[in-house]
Amino acid sequence: MTILKGKGLATGFILMALLLVNLVVTFQTAQAAAGPKEFAQLNVAIPLADNLIALKGNTVTVSFSSGQTMTGVVKEVQNNLLHLEKLSQKDFYDALIRVDQIVAIEVRVRERRHMGTSQYWTSLWVAGLVILFCLFCLHLCSAIFVFFAERISAFEIWNSPIWLRFKIPLSVVGVICFLAAVIAYSCYGERKEMKIAEDYAQTQGWGFSRDDTEGLTAKVAEILSDLKFRMYNIRTVETGRRNLYLFDCSYRNRDSRKSDYHGTACLVRSNRFHSAKVPVEVSSRDWTEVMISDKVDMGESPFAQQFLVQSKNPDAAKKVVNEPIPAIHLEHMNNPVAIGVSVIIGPRGAVVLTGHTAVHDQLQDVLDLARKLEAAVN
């Protein structure tokens, strides 16, 4: 038996080592495939026609003095004429354009930094290592459990008449006591958490409610319609022209059967959010963004490199995420006490959502961010 267990443990080590080698090879191959991509370059030292010749085979957008534009692939430039093929939204059409009628050309010269290249594969590689380590720990724990279980099962007490007579009642009582202890500990934790939140609310002069008594859940649902929310420990921070609420919550997707996530959030309600017709979410970039739909292209700015914008209406989202909002997010990211947040701006309000926290500085940071966003929205 010991030999078989030793072989099983060795086999587990070998399989995990092979998986690790395969992951490293995949990571290196993907990094090589995701190497820097070459893009066309513009040159102000040569005429516009020569720039077009250099851009042969590239997709360009040409602008005319009338203000009209045309996008297509440069096929040929000769005799003061530009031949564009595969016109945008007219794949089966070509165009012949006089070069001297062109006042500007646009061409993609760089790619946006995102998690789809080396950073994505690095994150995936680290995640793979964590998974392998967890599998190794699970395998090791199971081997230790079997080792001790075999030795404990050899004790004479398990064959005694007293144990054989009372083992079922004792097992039932043990399970009941364990469940009662878990429930009691959970209730104690909830009461302690509520007491901390209530005491801090009193020191700040805020209103406090254990449960939602003002219909705030429905107001949050207007902004986060895809999530099922439960709010508790609700602190009313401001009322009047701007209503500000801080609360703890559990939530999950409405069509999901997974367990709830727990977090702390701030709801800000104001008439300044009238321009937000559909929800717009702003969150930090990470490797999971490759699985996210409804991404909005925000260009090449430092904000776009650090944050992901999601909305079902990209044009409306760009209007909502106006110039001050990216600056606010970048400033918040550099705050020493700041924690990761997701900001969802919707009809008549916004929600700043983060992981569950009771740290006073972090709570104030979330409130400050909500105030700044409300002041920046047009």
N, C-alpha and C positions, 0 to 999 in steps of 0.2 A: 504493500500500500504506500509506504514511504517513497519507494522508488517511483511509483506511478505519479505521486504528487510532485516529486522532484522533476520528473519529465514534463508534467503539465506546466509547472512554473517556468521551466526552461523554454518550453514551446511558446508560452506567453511572451517571454522576453524577446524571443526571436521574431515573432510576428510583429510586435510593437517596433522593433528595430527596423524590420523591413518596411513597415508603414512610414516610419520616420524618414528613411532613405528615399522612398517614393515621393514623399511630400517635399523634401529638399530638392530633388531633381525637377519636380513639377514647378516649384517656385523659381528655380534658376532658369528653366526653359521659358516660363512666362515672363520673367524679367527681360530675357533676351528678346522675346517677341514684342515686348512693350517698350522697346528702346525708343530713343528720341525720333520723332517723325519730322521729315524735312518738309518745309513749307516754302512757297514762293516768296520773294522779297522784292520790294519796290526800290527804285533807284532814282533819286532826284537829279543825278548828274547826266542823265540821258533823256532824250525826248519821250513824250508819251507813247508815240508809236513804237519806239524801241522797247519800252516797258511791256507793251502788249505782246511784242514778239517773244520776249523773255518769259511771258506768262502762258505760252502755248501749252495747251492741255489742261490748264487750270480753270476753275470756275471763277468768273469775275462779274462784278456789277458795274455797268457803265452808266454815267449820268449825263444828261443833255442840258443845254442852256434853258430849255423849257421847263425843267424840273422833273421830267420823266426819267425813269430808270429802266434798265433791261439787264437781266441776269442770264448767263449762259457760259458755255465752255469755249475758250479761244481755240479755233481750229486753224486759222491762217490770217496773216496780216500782209497785204501786198497792195501797191498802187493806191495808197491812202484809203484802203478799204479794210474793214475788220469783219471776218467771217465768224459769227457766233453760232454754235450748234447746241442742241439739247437745251433749248430755252426753258427757263423756270416756268413750271405749270403748263408748258407746251413742249413736251419731250419729242414730239414728231415734227417740230418746226425749227428752221434755221433763220438767221437774220444776217443781212449785209449792211454794214453801217459805215458812214464816212468818218474817218478818224478825226478830221478837223471839226466835226460837230460834237465831239466828246469833250466835256469839261472836267470830268473826274472819273477815276476808276477805283473800285474797292475790291480787295482780294484778301482772303484769310492768310495771315502770315504767322500765326502761332496758335497753339491749342490751349484750352483752359486746363489748369491744373485741377484734377479731380481724383477720386479714389479708384478710378478704373485702371490705373497703371501700377507702378511699383509700390505705391503706398497701399493699394488694395491687396496686392499679393503678400506684402509684408504682414499686414494685419491678418490675412488668412493663414499665413504660415504660423504666426504666433498662436492663433486660435487652434490650429492643428496640434501644436505642441501642448497646449493646455489640455486638449481632449485626450491626447496620448498619455499625459501625466495622470489625468483622472482615471483613465482605464487601467493604468499600472497600479494606482492606489487601490482601486476596486478589486483588482486581481490579487494584490497583496493582502488586503483585508480579508478576502474570502478564504485565502490559504491559511491565514492566522486563525480565523474562526473555525475552520475545519480541524486544524491542529488541536485547539483547545477543546472543541466539542467532542472529539474522539476520546480524549483523556478524561473529561468530566463524565462522559456517559459510562465510563467503566467503574464509577463509584458504586459501592454496594447499596447506598441509600435508595437508588432508583428501583431496586428490586425488593425493598422492604414492604411489608403489608400495610404499614401506615401510609406511605406515599401512594401505593397503588389504590388505596381506599379514598384518599382525599385529593389526589392530584387534579381532578377535574374541577371541584369547587375552588381549590386554591388558585388554579389558573384563571377561572372566571373572576374571582375577587381581585387578583392581580391586574387583570386587564381593566376592570372597572376603576380601580384605584389609580391606575396610570392615566386613563382618560379624564378622571376627575381632577387630577393634578394638572394636566395640560389645560383644561378649561379654566381652573382657578388661576393659574399663572397668566393666561391670556386676559382674563377679566382684570386682574391686578395691573397688568401692563397698560390696558386701556384706561383704567381709572387714573393711573399715575400720569399717563400722557395727557389726559384731559385736564388734570390739576395743573400741570406745568403750563399748558396753553392758556388756561383761565387766569392763572396768576400773572403771567406776562401781559395778557390783555388788560388786566386791571391796572398794572403799573403804567401802561401806555395810554390809559383812558379810553380804551376801545370797548365796544359792546361784545358780548360773548354769548354763544348759543351752542349747546351740544349737538343739536340736529338742525336741519333746514326748516325754519318756520316762516321764511319770507318768499318761498318759491324761487330760490336762487338756482336750484337744479334745472328748472326749465329755462332760465336765462343762460346758463352754461350750455345747455343742449342746443340753443340757437347758434352757438359758435362751434361747439364740438358735437355735431350731429352724428358722427360715426362712432362715438364712444358712449358707453353706459356708465354713468357717474354715480357715486355715492359720496356725499359731502358730510363732514362732521367737524367738530371743534371750529365752528365758524366765528371769525372775529371781524366785526364791522369797524373798519379803520376810518373811513370817511363817508359822509353823506352830503347831498346837495347837488351842485353842478356836476360834480364827479363823485360817483359811488365806488368805493374801494373795499373789497372783501378779501380776507386771507383765510384759507381753510385747508384742512387735511382731507385726503380723498382716496378712494379706491376706484379703479376704472379698468375697463377692458373694451375691446371692439364688440359692437352689438351682435355680430354674427360669429363670435368666437366662443369656444367652450373652454378656453384656457383659464387658469387661475388669474385673479385680479392683480394688477400692479398697484403699488401704493406710492403716493406722492404728496407734495404740498404745492398749493397753487394760489394764485392771486387773480381775482376777477375784477376788472375795471370796466365800469359802465359810464358812457358819456355820449353826448350827441355829436362829438367830434368824429366818431367812427361812421358817419353817414355814408362815406364813400366806399366802405367795404361791403360790397353786395354779396360776395361769396367768401368763405373762409380762406385765409392765407396763412400758411404755417412757415415759420422760420426756425431752423434748428441747426446744430453743428453738424459738419460733414463727418462721416465715418464710413467704414468699408461696407456697411449694409445699404448704402445709397444705390448700389447697382440693382437692388431688388425693389426700389421705390418707383412708383409711377407718378405722373402729374408734376414732374420737375419743371421749374421755370428757369429759362436761361437768363441769367443776370449779368452776362458779359464777362470781362476779364479783371474786374476790380478786386482789391484785397478782400472786400466783403464776400464776393462770389467764391473766392478760394477757401474761405473759412466756413461759410454758412450755405445751407441748402434751403431754397424757397420752393414750396409746393402749393399748387392750387389747380383747380379744374378750369380756371379762366386765367391764362397767363397774362393777357393784356390788362385785365383788372388788377392782377397781383402786382404788376410793375407800377401801376398808379398808386397802389396802397403803400408799397415799400418805396417811399419817396426818398429824397436825398438825406434827410436827417436820420432816418431809421437805420440804414447801414452804419452810419457813424456811431449811433448809440450802441449797437451790438458790438462793434469793434472795441469801443471804450469799455463796455461791460466785460468783455472777454479778458481784458488786461487788468481788471480789478482783482487785487490779491484775495479778497474774501468771496469772490464770485463763484458760483457753482453752475454746472451745465443746466441750461433751460431750453425749453421749447416755447416759442411765442406763437399763439394762434390768434389772428386778428379777424374778427367777423362782424356781422351786423350788430351795430350799437354797442360793441364792446370788444374786449380782448382778454385772453387767459394766458398768464405766464405760469408754466407748469415745470416743476422740477422734482427730483427725488425727495422722499420724505425726510424732513429735517425739523429740528426744534432749536437749532442754534440761532441765537438772537441776531447776530450780525448777518447771517444768511437770509433770515426772514426780512430784515430791513433792506437788504440788497435786492430781493425780489420785489418789494414794494417800490423802491426807488426806480427800478427798471420799468415797472408798470406806469408810474407817474410820467417818466420821460417819454415813453411811447405814446401815451395819451396826449401829451403836449405837442408831439411831433406830427401826429396824424392830421391831415387836412380835412 
